[in-house]
């Protein structure tokens, strides 16, 4: 994970406020997530639209456009359930900027790898930068010649893997899921190793841990 804020192109500015009720008023969102919208979200703004018509990069059926949503948080945290409800309601990949207002306002970027299809979009887990001061110097967008390439480059600093040349978004999402599974398995083996009293069992656990760590590095 790399802490970064992007300088979004002025030509792509959309700046339309979206009532948060739009995301839970139709009964497709659980009561628990509805409560999270009410308690965690102050304002949602559809801030930028990255598209061929705004930044002159061609899209594909997988990434026809990229949207940037800003969320002003009431608290220090916006739940994944809230982000997921917004993501599932919008038929384009989304990059979220979440702002919290303390003595020093702070911002972080969050996003999931999103695969579009005939039904509900398929989302990976959410990844994010750390919190950064609102006045942090913003970086230019990564160099890309297509919207899918730009989308992959925008997500790259957030995720624990490096996109491979020619890799499809679905492959990246699958690899992310594998990495998360392996990370859990490695953590579990490390816990067992710390508490295992028997020497022969420790040797087995170390061997299994080394194997899983190697698999994890191969996926990154």
Beta strands, then each sheet from edge to edge (+ up, - down):
strand 1: 13-17
strand 2: 41-50
strand 3: 66-73
strand 4: 93-100
strand 5: 106-115
strand 6: 122-128
strand 7: 132-133
sheet 1: 1+ 2- 3+ 4+ 5- 6+
sheet 2: 1+ 2- 3+ 4+ 5- 7+
end
